[in-house]
Amino acid sequence: MKHKIKTWLYDILQSIEEIESYYADKPKDFEDYLSDKKTQRAVERNIEIIGEAVNRILTEDSKFKLENAHKIIGARNRIIHGYDRISHEVIWSIIINHLPKLHKEVSQLIEN
């Protein structure tokens, strides 16, 4: 694996772990998320970083296998370009359903 790609995978992992750290001492609760603008913005920024890293990986190697890569890039684009239409429910779904899977996948890619 190219050094650049491994660096971007580490960036993805770091962003996921940062999002997870926001909930290290409290349960993940959607209502709490809705009432906490700082956490919302921090999560959005980390999703932007994840999406940009995935985009760079695919630019470097268009055949690189990463599940849902185009959806991840799409989420990043929606946050950046459609900031006024961000669905908190979609972001929450990413936090709860998709980031744990991506964390596992990226960790395995780094190990190999």
N, C-alpha and C positions, 0 to 999 in steps of 0.2 A: 504494500500500500504506500502511495506517495506521502511524503512528509506533510505537504499542504493539506491533504485530505484528512490525515490523522489529526492535525491541528484543528481543523474545522469540526471534526467529530468531538474533540475535547471541548470546544466552544459550546456545542449543543449540549453535551453532558453537564457542563458547568451551569448553563442557563436553566436546565431542568432542575438541577439540584438547588439552585437559588430559589426557584419557585417553590420547591418542596420545603425549603427552610422557612418560608413564611408561615407554614403550618406545623412546624416542629413542636411547638408547645401548646397547640390548640387544635381542635378538630376542624376539618374542612366543612365550612357551613356557608351555603350560598347567600343567606341573608347578611352574614357578616361581611362577605365579599362585596355585596352590593353597597354596603354602607361605608366601605373603606376605599376612598379614591386613590390613596397612595399605593395600596396593594394592587388595585386594578391597573394603575399605570405601570407599576413595576412588572406585573405579569405580562402586560401587553408588550413592554420593551423586551422582555426575555423571549417572547414568542417571535418578535421581529428578528432578534439575533439568531434564533433557531432557524427561521425561514431563510434568512440571508446566508447562513452557513450551508444549509442544504442546497440553495441556489448555486453557491460557489462550488460545492462538490460536484453537482451535475454539470456545471460549466467546464470544470476540469476533466470530468470523466462521465460522459453522457450515459454510459452503461452501468454506472455504479448502482448497486441494488440497495435501496432504502425504501421500505414500505411506506406508502402514502406520501412520497416525496413531493409530488405536485400539489397535493392538498395542503401540505405544510407551507409550501411557497405561496399558495393561494391565500392562506390565513394571514401570512405576513403582509401580503399585498393589500388585503382588505383592511388590516389595522392601519397601515401607512396611508393608503389612498382614500379609504372610506372611514377615517377616524370618527366622523360625525354620525356614522351608522353602525357602530360596533354593537353587536349583540352580546350582552353579558351572559346570556344562556349558552351561546356558542363558545365563548371563552371558558366558561365554567366546565362545559363538556370536554374541552381540550385538557383542562387541568385534571379532571377526574378520570376520563376514559382513555385519552390518547397519550398523555405524557408518560404514564407508567410503562406503557408498551414501548414507546420510543426510547425511554431510558434503558430498558432491557436490551433492545436491539442495538443501540449505539454502544453500550457497554460490551456486548459480545463482539461487535465489529472491531473495537479497539483491542480487545484481548487477542484476536486472531492475527 
